[in-house]
């Protein structure tokens, strides 16, 4: 199933029955766009499309679904990336242990945990960067040529950048933001606008830190593969977790 085909299927469900939930539809379209292959789209998303029928409901239910997305972003999505770096796991545990987010005030109540994770992830990313730079320099010195340094550095950078940006779920963040805007209540969206960006920044930096640390340990031609492999466990966990999120939204 291609991107265009899934977009059409989601649209058809909503137009044909006039009762598909726009919050769920937005999430599925954005998630679909973040997936790297048609096989993933078919296996993960195809079974969910028929379940969109009769999911349109009241504004209150739509807000409940938005809160499910926000809760997932804060207490599942972000902790999964934090888990990849031992120094960040305490922040992951704190977020998972927090009260489930069912309202904007609940999100506000855990914002300090989110920003603490953001700051720690930025530090981990900076440390991993420094370690990778040192590893690349050592590789060049041992090889006695600048070309080895350049190859190690380029491989590490490409893997950490491409892997982290793709796997950390930029499109899922976009879906959560779109959903929050669609169902915002009063000043509630302002809370997500601040905390949500912190969630994304923390997840991105945590993913980059893990990828970069793996790349620096491997160095050379193996750096790219090592960085991508370091991110795969989190990516697989979150794919399954996101299916569960959609099913919870459908039941809400």
C-alpha positions in Angstrom: 0.0 0.0 0.0 1.4 3.4 -1.0 1.1 6.7 0.7 -1.4 7.9 -1.8 -3.5 4.8 -1.5 -3.7 5.0 2.3 -4.6 8.7 2.2 -7.4 7.8 -0.2 -8.6 5.0 2.0 -8.7 7.1 5.1 -10.6 9.8 3.1 -13.0 7.3 1.6 -13.9 6.0 5.1 -14.7 9.5 6.3 -16.5 10.7 3.2 -18.5 7.5 2.4 -19.8 7.0 6.0 -19.5 10.6 7.1 -18.7 9.3 10.5 -14.9 8.8 10.6 -13.1 10.6 13.4 -10.9 13.4 12.0 -8.5 13.1 15.0 -7.8 9.4 14.3 -7.7 10.0 10.5 -5.1 12.8 10.9 -3.0 10.6 13.1 -3.0 7.7 10.7 -2.2 9.9 7.7 0.7 11.5 9.4 2.0 8.2 10.7 1.7 6.7 7.3 3.9 9.4 5.8 6.6 8.6 8.4 6.8 4.9 7.5 9.7 3.9 5.3 8.1 1.2 3.2 4.8 0.1 1.6 5.2 -3.3 3.5 5.1 -1.4 6.8 2.1 0.6 5.7 0.2 -2.5 4.7 1.0 -4.6 7.8 0.6 -1.8 10.4 -2.1 0.5 9.0 -4.3 -1.5 6.7 -6.0 -3.5 9.5 -6.9 -0.2 11.2 -8.6 1.5 8.3 -12.0 -0.4 8.4 -12.2 0.4 12.1 -12.6 4.1 11.3 -16.2 3.6 10.4 -18.6 5.1 13.0 -15.8 6.7 15.0 -16.9 10.3 14.6 -18.3 11.6 17.9 -18.7 14.6 20.1 -16.2 17.4 20.8 -15.7 15.9 24.2 -14.7 12.5 22.8 -12.4 14.1 20.2 -10.7 15.9 23.1 -10.3 12.6 24.9 -8.6 11.2 21.8 -6.3 14.2 21.7 -5.4 13.5 25.3 -4.6 9.9 24.4 -2.2 11.1 21.8 -0.6 13.6 24.1 -0.3 11.0 26.9 1.3 8.5 24.4 3.8 11.1 23.2 4.8 11.9 26.8 4.6 8.6 28.6 5.4 6.0 25.8 7.0 7.7 22.8 9.6 9.8 24.6 10.5 7.2 27.3 11.2 4.7 24.6 13.9 6.8 23.1 15.3 7.8 26.5 15.7 4.1 27.3 18.4 3.8 24.6 20.9 5.7 26.8 21.6 4.4 30.3 22.0 8.0 31.7 18.5 8.9 30.5 16.6 5.9 31.8 15.7 7.6 35.1 13.9 10.3 33.2 12.1 7.6 31.2 11.0 5.9 34.4 9.7 9.2 35.9 7.6 9.9 32.9 6.1 6.4 32.7 5.3 6.6 36.4 3.5 10.0 36.1 -0.3 10.3 36.3 -1.9 9.5 32.9 -2.6 12.7 30.9 -6.3 13.1 30.6 -6.5 16.9 30.5 -4.4 20.0 29.7 -3.9 20.5 33.4 -2.5 17.0 33.7 0.0 17.8 31.0 1.0 21.0 32.8 1.6 19.1 36.0 4.3 16.9 34.4 5.9 19.6 32.3 8.8 19.8 34.7 9.6 16.1 34.0 9.4 16.8 30.3 11.8 19.7 30.4 14.2 17.8 32.6 14.2 15.0 30.1 14.8 17.6 27.3 17.8 19.1 29.1 19.3 15.7 29.9 18.8 14.5 26.3 20.5 17.6 25.0 23.5 16.9 27.3 23.6 13.2 26.2 23.6 14.3 22.5 26.4 16.7 23.1 28.4 14.1 24.9 27.9 11.5 22.2 28.9 14.1 19.6 32.2 14.7 21.4 32.8 11.0 21.7 32.2 10.4 18.0 34.5 13.2 17.1 37.2 11.8 19.2 36.7 8.3 17.7 36.8 9.6 14.2 40.0 11.6 14.9 41.6 8.5 16.5 40.7 6.5 13.4 42.3 9.0 11.1 45.5 9.2 13.3 45.8 5.4 13.4 45.3 5.2 9.6 47.7 8.0 9.0 45.5 9.7 6.5 42.8 12.3 6.4 40.6 10.2 4.2 40.0 7.7 7.0 38.9 10.5 9.3 36.6 11.9 6.7 35.0 8.5 6.0 34.4 7.7 9.7 33.0 11.1 10.4 30.7 11.1 7.3 29.4 7.6 8.1 28.7 8.5 11.7 27.0 11.8 10.9 24.8 10.3 8.1 23.6 7.5 10.3 22.9 9.6 13.4 21.1 12.3 11.4 19.1 10.2 9.0 18.3 7.4 11.5 17.3 9.7 14.4 15.3 12.1 12.3 13.3 9.4 10.5 12.9 6.9 13.4 12.1 9.5 16.1 8.7 10.1 14.5 8.6 13.7 13.1 5.3 12.9 11.4 3.8 11.5 14.6 4.7 14.7 16.4 2.9 16.6 13.5 -0.2 14.4 13.9 -0.3 15.1 17.7 0.1 18.8 17.0 -2.6 18.9 14.3 -5.0 16.9 16.6 -4.4 19.2 19.5 -5.1 22.2 17.4 -8.3 20.6 16.1 -9.7 19.9 19.6 -8.1 22.6 21.7 -10.0 24.2 24.5 -9.2 27.7 25.7 -5.6 28.0 26.7 -5.1 24.2 26.6 -3.3 24.2 23.3 -0.7 26.7 24.6 0.3 24.1 27.2 0.9 21.5 24.4 2.6 24.1 22.2 5.3 24.4 24.8 5.5 20.9 26.3 5.0 19.2 22.9 8.0 20.8 21.3 10.0 19.8 24.4 8.9 16.2 24.0 9.9 16.2 20.3 13.3 17.9 21.1 14.0 15.4 23.8 13.1 12.4 21.7 15.2 13.6 18.8 18.2 14.3 20.9 17.9 11.0 22.8 17.7 9.1 19.5 20.7 11.0 18.0 22.7 10.4 21.2 22.1 6.6 20.9 22.8 6.5 17.2 25.9 8.6 17.6 27.3 6.6 20.5 26.9 3.4 18.5 28.5 5.0 15.4 31.5 6.2 17.4 32.0 2.8 18.9 32.0 1.2 15.5 33.6 4.0 13.4 34.7 3.6 9.8 32.5 1.9 7.3 30.5 0.2 10.0 29.4 3.4 11.7 26.3 3.8 9.7 25.0 0.3 10.2 25.8 0.5 13.9 23.9 3.7 14.4 20.8 2.4 12.5 20.9 -0.9 14.4 20.9 1.1 17.7 17.6 2.7 16.9 15.7 -0.3 15.5 14.5 -1.7 18.9 12.8 1.6 19.8 11.3 1.9 16.4 9.8 -1.6 16.5 8.4 -1.0 20.0 6.8 2.3 19.0 5.2 0.8 15.9 3.4 -1.7 18.0 2.7 0.8 20.7 1.2 3.2 18.1 -1.2 0.5 16.9 -2.4 0.1 20.5 -2.9 3.9 20.7 -5.1 3.9 17.6 -7.1 1.1 19.0 -7.6 3.0 22.3 -8.7 6.0 20.4 -11.2 4.0 18.4 -12.7 2.6 21.6 -12.9 6.0 23.3 
